[in-house]
Amino acid sequence: RSDLSLDSCRIIDLPRIPDNRGSLTFVEGRRQVPFDMRRIYYLYDVPGDSERGAHAHRNLHQVIIAMSGSFDVILDDGRQKREWHLDRPFYGLYICPLIWRVLKKFSPGAVCLILASDLYDENDYFRDYDEYLLSVPR
C-alpha cells in the first residue's frame, strides 16, 4: 500500500513548555501521535556498539523518542532507506506499519521511549529481512 512507505514516516514536533524550573513535554493519543497508545516501553543501558530493532511490524504504528542522549534510526520500506538522528525529547519519529527499523549508535546513558498502537503480539513481527522483503509492495 502506498500509505505504508518511508514517505509516511516523519518527525513529529511534540509540545514543549519551557519554564525556569525545567521543561515539560506531553503526548496524547490521536493528538500529538496519529494513533491511540496501547503500550509504552523503553530501551536503556544499550552499549554504543549494539543494534536494536532489526524487525518490522505488520500492523503496529510506533513513535520513537530519545528521552535522554541520542541514537540513530534507519528505516527501510523495501525500496529505499532513510536515517534519522534522534537527540531531543520533544521530537518523535513516527513509523507506520511495514517499515523495517534498526536503532544504533546509542550514546552513553541514552534512553529510547517507544509509544505503540497495540499490545505486544509476536505474530505482528517480521524478524527475518528476506521474509519481510517478500511481503512488502515493491
N, C-alpha and C positions, 0 to 999 in steps of 0.2 A: 504494500500500500504506500502511496506517495506521502501520506502524512507521517509515516514511520521511517524517517530518514534523518540524516545529520542536520538537514535544514530545519527540522522541528526542535532540535536541541539548542538551548540558548542559556545565556546568563540572565538570571532574574535578580533585579535590584530589590533587596529586602529593606523595609523601613528602618531608618537609623535615627534614633532620638539621642543626640548628644547632650551631655549635662556636665557640669563641673565635678560631679561625683562619679562620672563614668557614662558610658553609652549603653543604650538598650536597643535591641532588635527583636522583633516578634514575627512569627509566621502563623498564618491562619489558613486552614484548608479552603480551597476554592476562592481565596482572595489573593494571597501572595503566590501560592502554588496552584497549578491547574488541576488539582485533584483533592479528594478527601484523604487525609493521612490516616492510615490504619496501623502503621508500625514505624517506630523510630529506633535506630541503633547507631552505634558509633565505633570507630576504629581508633586505637591509640597504642602507644608503645611499639609502633611499626618501625623496624630497623630501616635506615635510609636506603639500603640496597635491596630491600624487599619489594615485591609487587603484590598488590591485592586486586580483587576483582577477577579479571580474566574469565568473564562469562557475559551472557546476555539473558534477557528475560522475554518470555513470550508475550506477557500481558501487563507486567508491572511498570508503573511510572515511578520515577525517583527524582529527588533533588539532593545534590551533594553540596555540603557546606564545609569550608575549612574553618572550624571553630577557633583553632589556635594553630600557629605555624603555617606550613604550606606543603603542597604536593601537586603533582601533575596528573591530569586525567586525559587519557587517549580514548577517543570514541571512534567507532568503526561501524558503518552501516552495510558493509559488504562490497561497496563501490568506492568509497573514499574514507579517509581518516582525518580527524582534526584533533588538535591538542590544546588543552586549557591549563593554565597555571592558576590554581586557587590559593589565595593567601589573605582573604578578608572575610570576616564573619557576617558581613552584610551583603554578600553575593552568594547566590545559589546556582548551581549548574543543573538545569532541568534535562532529564534523559527520558525520552519516550521508549516504549517497548521496541524490541528487535534491534537494539543497538549494543554491540559488543563494547565492553569497557575494561580498561586496565588503569589502575592507580599506581603511581610510582614516585620516586624521588621525594619521599617524606622527610621533612626537616625534623631535627630533634624536638620532641615534645608536641609534634603535630597531633591534632585531634580532628578526625573526619566524621561529621554527622551526616546521616542519610535519613531522609524522610521518604517513606514508601507508601504507595497507594493500597497495599493489601498486606495481609498476614503472610508469614513465611510459608512457601509451598515449593518443595523441591521439584515438583513436576513443571514448574514455570521456568526453570533454568535451562539454558544451553550451556554446558560446560566444555564441550568439545567444539573447537573453532571450525573444523571441517563440516561437522553436522550442522552447525549454525549457518555456514555459507550455503548449504543445500536448501535451507528453509527460508532464506530471505529473498525478496524480489531483487532481480539484478537487471 
